Amino acid sequence: MTAPLVQARFEDGIALLTLDSPPVNGYSFEMMKQLDQHILDARFDDSIHVIVLTGAGDRFFCAGADIGMLGDVTPGFKYQFCLHANETLLRLEHTSKLVIAALNGHTVGGGFEVALACDLRIARKGGGKLGMPEVALGVLPGTGGTQRLARLVGKSKAIEMMIHGNNMSFEDAAEHGLVNRIEEADDFLGAVLEYARGFCPPNKAAMAVGHIKRSVQTGAEIPLESGLALERELQAKLFASEDAKAGIQAYLDKAKPEFRGR
């Protein structure tokens, strides 16, 4: 039996998904299908509040699409491959649970595009490089990179980064707002999981965290008036939740709330 290309572990409110395709954790259609299914599993599991996505080993988070595979398939397959990868990352982005990319190693090309579809990016100190060097292959970042990078850093900066195709250290990426946090290399994944647990009950109202994510991810792409309407609808759902009632009552009682994720 072929070893899975995405390892999944669901526990303590966290879905830990690990890209596992040595030597560089490059993704194929089969890997994206497995990732897609695990995202759906986490979405439907009420006990899961945060998704953490990382790479196997300590050298690569993901180096993007398997270039050898792309050299062997038809143009039609390449188009469908890119379309499915886009759909998978949109599913990750639209899932109403916080998604954290734990960048354990080099995060380049399509690997960076995968990381951009996550809500937060935490990188291992001194752990690798980050960038989109696709221009050196005569192609563009085709798994959402041109769109998500421009939305994150602005059009001019995104164009500059992609036409030069240079990689930067995680530390430099943090200065550009491409990485949210840098964690020490010792027990890097443990530190990320500890951080992720901070957004799970009883520490945080996970529904509120997820609805904040949904309001921003969807609202930022639609007109302001429509975004405000979405915000009101999500807020109404939260006001009716047990966690909102507990949070408001705890505030009035000057006590620490015990959230339950519902």
C-alpha positions in Angstrom: 0.0 0.0 0.0 1.4 3.4 -1.0 2.2 5.7 2.0 -0.1 8.7 2.3 1.3 12.0 0.9 -0.5 14.0 3.6 -0.3 12.7 7.2 -3.3 13.7 9.3 -3.5 13.8 13.1 -6.7 15.0 14.8 -6.4 15.7 18.5 -6.7 18.4 21.2 -8.9 20.5 19.0 -6.3 20.6 16.2 -6.0 19.0 12.8 -2.3 18.6 12.1 -1.8 18.0 8.4 1.7 17.2 7.2 2.8 17.3 3.6 5.0 14.2 3.2 6.6 13.7 -0.2 10.4 13.5 0.0 12.8 15.0 -0.7 11.1 18.5 -1.0 7.4 17.8 -0.2 6.4 18.8 -3.7 2.8 18.4 -4.5 1.1 16.3 -7.1 -2.5 15.9 -8.0 -2.7 12.9 -5.7 -1.3 15.0 -2.8 -3.8 17.8 -3.5 -6.7 15.2 -3.5 -5.6 13.9 -0.1 -5.1 17.4 1.3 -8.6 18.4 0.0 -10.2 15.4 1.8 -8.4 16.1 5.1 -9.6 19.7 4.9 -13.2 18.5 4.4 -12.8 16.1 7.3 -11.6 18.9 9.6 -14.4 21.1 8.4 -17.1 18.6 9.3 -15.5 17.6 12.7 -17.0 19.8 15.4 -14.2 18.8 17.8 -11.6 20.5 15.5 -11.1 24.2 15.9 -7.7 24.9 14.3 -5.9 23.4 11.3 -2.1 23.4 11.3 -0.4 22.7 8.0 3.3 21.8 7.9 5.9 19.8 6.0 7.6 16.5 6.9 11.3 16.7 8.0 13.1 19.9 8.7 14.3 21.1 5.3 11.2 21.8 3.3 7.7 23.0 4.1 6.9 22.6 0.4 8.8 23.4 -2.8 5.7 23.6 -4.9 4.4 21.4 -7.7 6.4 18.3 -8.7 8.3 19.7 -11.7 9.1 16.2 -13.0 5.4 15.3 -13.0 4.6 18.5 -14.9 7.2 17.6 -17.6 5.4 14.3 -18.3 1.7 15.3 -18.6 -0.4 17.0 -21.3 -1.3 20.7 -21.3 -4.9 19.7 -20.6 -3.8 17.8 -17.5 -1.7 20.8 -16.3 -4.8 23.1 -16.6 -7.0 20.7 -14.6 -4.2 20.2 -12.1 -3.9 24.0 -11.5 -7.7 24.3 -11.3 -8.0 21.6 -8.7 -5.1 23.0 -6.7 -6.9 26.4 -6.7 -10.1 24.8 -5.5 -8.3 23.0 -2.7 -6.7 26.1 -1.5 -10.0 28.0 -1.7 -11.5 25.3 0.4 -8.8 25.8 3.0 -9.3 29.6 2.9 -13.1 29.4 3.2 -13.2 26.8 6.0 -14.5 28.6 9.1 -11.7 27.4 11.3 -8.3 29.2 11.8 -5.6 27.8 9.5 -1.9 28.1 10.5 1.0 27.3 8.2 4.0 26.0 10.3 6.9 26.8 7.9 9.5 24.3 9.1 11.7 24.7 6.1 12.1 26.2 2.6 8.7 27.5 1.3 9.1 28.4 -2.3 7.1 28.5 -5.5 3.8 26.7 -5.1 4.7 25.9 -1.5 4.6 29.6 -0.7 1.3 29.8 -2.6 -0.1 27.1 -0.3 1.2 29.0 2.8 -0.5 32.2 1.5 -3.9 30.4 1.5 -3.5 29.9 5.3 -4.6 32.6 7.7 -1.4 32.9 9.7 2.2 31.9 8.9 4.7 30.9 11.6 8.3 30.2 10.5 11.2 28.3 12.2 14.0 30.7 13.0 16.8 30.3 10.5 14.8 27.5 8.9 14.8 28.4 5.3 13.9 30.7 2.4 10.6 31.9 1.1 9.7 33.2 -2.4 8.2 32.7 -5.8 11.0 31.9 -8.4 8.6 30.6 -11.1 9.7 33.3 -13.6 13.0 31.4 -13.9 11.0 28.5 -15.4 9.2 30.8 -17.9 5.9 30.6 -16.0 4.0 32.5 -13.4 2.9 31.5 -9.9 -0.2 29.6 -10.9 -1.7 28.4 -7.7 -3.1 31.7 -6.5 0.3 33.4 -6.0 -0.3 36.4 -8.3 -3.6 37.1 -6.6 -2.9 36.4 -2.9 0.5 38.0 -2.8 -0.8 41.2 -4.3 -3.6 41.3 -1.8 -1.1 40.9 1.0 1.7 43.3 0.1 0.1 45.4 -2.7 0.4 45.2 -6.4 3.7 46.9 -7.0 5.6 45.0 -4.3 4.1 41.7 -5.5 5.1 42.3 -9.1 8.6 43.2 -8.0 9.0 40.0 -5.9 7.6 37.8 -8.7 9.5 39.3 -11.7 12.8 39.1 -9.8 12.0 35.7 -8.5 14.4 36.0 -5.6 14.0 34.1 -2.3 14.3 35.7 1.1 15.0 34.4 4.6 12.0 33.9 7.0 13.3 36.7 9.1 13.2 39.1 6.1 9.8 37.8 5.1 8.5 38.7 8.6 9.7 42.3 8.1 7.6 42.4 4.9 4.5 41.0 6.7 4.7 37.7 4.8 5.3 35.8 8.0 3.4 36.5 11.2 5.7 35.0 13.8 9.2 33.5 14.1 9.6 30.6 16.6 12.9 29.1 17.8 14.1 26.0 16.0 14.1 23.8 19.1 10.7 22.0 19.2 9.4 24.3 16.5 6.2 22.3 15.9 5.6 21.9 19.6 5.6 25.7 19.9 3.3 26.1 17.0 0.8 23.6 18.4 0.9 25.3 21.8 0.1 28.6 20.0 -2.7 26.9 18.1 -4.2 25.5 21.3 -4.6 29.1 22.5 -7.4 29.5 19.9 -9.2 26.3 21.1 -11.8 26.1 23.9 -11.6 26.8 26.8 -9.0 29.4 26.0 -10.8 31.2 23.1 -14.3 31.2 21.7 -13.4 29.2 18.6 -16.6 30.1 16.8 -15.7 33.8 17.2 -12.2 33.1 15.8 -13.6 31.2 12.9 -16.2 33.8 12.1 -13.6 36.6 12.3 -11.6 34.6 9.7 -14.6 34.1 7.5 -15.7 37.8 7.7 -12.2 39.0 6.6 -11.5 36.3 4.0 -14.8 36.8 2.3 -15.6 40.4 3.2 -12.3 41.7 1.8 -13.2 40.4 -1.7 -16.7 42.0 -1.9 -18.0 45.6 -1.8 -18.0 47.3 1.6 -21.7 47.4 2.0 -21.9 43.6 1.2 -19.0 43.0 3.6 -20.8 44.9 6.4 -24.0 42.8 5.8 -21.9 39.6 6.0 -20.3 40.9 9.3 -23.8 41.6 10.8 -25.0 38.1 9.9 -22.0 36.4 11.4 -22.3 38.6 14.5 -25.9 37.6 14.9 -24.9 34.0 14.9 -22.3 34.6 17.5 -24.7 36.6 19.7 -26.9 33.5 19.8 -24.0 31.2 20.7 -23.3 29.7 24.2 -19.8 31.2 24.1 -21.0 34.7 23.6 -23.4 34.4 26.5 -20.6 32.9 28.7 -18.2 35.6 27.6 -20.5 38.5 28.3 -21.6 37.1 31.6 -17.9 36.5 32.7 -17.1 40.1 31.8 -20.0 41.3 34.0 -18.9 39.0 36.8 -15.2 40.0 36.4 -14.4 36.3 35.9 -12.5 34.3 33.3 -14.8 32.8 30.7 -14.7 29.0 30.0 -15.5 28.7 26.3 -17.0 25.5 24.9 -16.8 26.1 21.2 -20.5 26.4 20.6 
